[in-house]
Amino acid sequence: MEVIQNPWPWYVSGPLLGMTVPLLLLSSNKKFGVSSVFRHVGCALNWKKIEYFNYDLKNHIWNLLFIVGLIFSAVFLLQWVEVKQGVLSDAAQLYFNSRSILIEGILPISRFTWTFGKEILMISFGGLCIGFGSRYANGCTSGHAITGLSLLSLGSLIAVIGFFIGGVLGTFLILDSIL
Amino acid sequence: MKWIKFVIAGFYFGFILIKSEAISWYRIVEMFHFQSFHMFGIIGSAVGVGAISVLVIKKLNQSVFKTQPIDLTKKPFQLKAHLLGGLIFGLGWSLVGACPGPLFVHLGAGNTIILIPVLFVILGTYFYGRFKDSLPH
């Protein structure tokens, strides 16, 4: 039971995560990525006046089913098994303590509540950037960092460098002053 | 039945993602502060294993899968789009503390507040589709 309930170290989970790439290539000749599903949402919502959302959704059903499986895994592991989270680094614990953020589960729900405030503004703006940026870059962490880098794609490398520069800037310039 | 494999693949991906803690908001904040090796270890080893498997598949394409080779084409190279889009995406990743895969994990975990950023992700996707042609690529 412990193996199921406890998190796995990075040197176990990282390689297993990388196995998703050959798993999908070999089983179905597909290259996986998550963010394109949001484009399919636009297609399903019939935003057909915009050419970008005008295509046959039938060819992308697999992507939606992949997301269904992904959500199932979360229901199973986080609501039913209730997987524990590992111990953060001392530096991170100090950081969260200094901002009175309780370390509980996978999200500080006491901080992100359904009340209007700067935290909500931050995650709303962040969501906007995720949607716009992932389509502009033509991929997100899964499509570029995992799949793209595995294919030794130069474009993906540039995108991933962008992810980290943007992420560090967002963290030090915005997140740190809001939390 | 041919569709069930995609649900299984998604379940596998989510299962490992959760076990790796990459879905933790705390781990993302920790990563962008360079306070732990954990996330870098996950991404680095995942890419290592992914790259080796792609190399093996490339070899198999020349021998075993000759008639029906596995498609290993890369996404089209667009310097400006990759860099600018990447920067914007990274900014969003740090502010939400989750990228698209973990967003769905949060929903499955019952963190309903994440519906807010998810709706904004859809809005951002709309904006890209709407203004795509006036952006440098």
Interface residues (C-beta under 8 A of the other chain):
Chain A: P7 W8 W10 Y11 S13 G14 P15 L16 L17 G18 M19 T20 V21 P22 L23 L24 L25 L26 S27 S28 N29 K31 F32 V34 S35 V37 F38 R39 V41 G42 W47 I50 Y52 F53 I61 W62 N63 L65 F66 I67 V68 G69 L70 I71 F72 S73 A74 V75 F76 L77 L78 Q79 V83 Q85 G86 L88 S89 A91 A92 Y95 F96 I103 G105 I106 L107 P108 I109 F112 T113 W114 I120 M122 I123 S124 F125 G126 G127 L128 C129 I130 G131 F132 G133 S134 R135 Y136 A137 N138 G139 C140 T141 S142 G143 H144 A145 I146 T147 G148 L149 S150 L151 L152 S153 L154 G155 S156 I158 A159 V160 I161 G162 F163 F164 I165 G166 G167 V168 L169 G170 T171 F172 I174 L175
Chain B: W3 K5 F6 V7 I8 A9 G10 F11 Y12 F13 G14 F15 I16 L17 I18 K19 S20 E21 A22 I23 S24 W25 Y26 R27 V29 E30 F32 H33 Q35 S36 F37 H38 M39 G41 I42 I43 G44 S45 A46 V47 G48 V49 G50 A51 S53 V54 V56 I57 Q68 I70 D71 L72 K74 K75 P76 F77 Q78 L79 A81 H82 L83 L84 G85 G86 L87 I88 F89 G90 L91 G92 W93 S94 L95 V96 G97 C99 P100 G101 L103 F104 V105 H106 L107 G108 A109 G110 N111 T112 I113 I114 I116 P117 V118 L119 F120 V121 I122 L123 G124 T125 Y126 F127 Y128 G129 R130 K132 L135
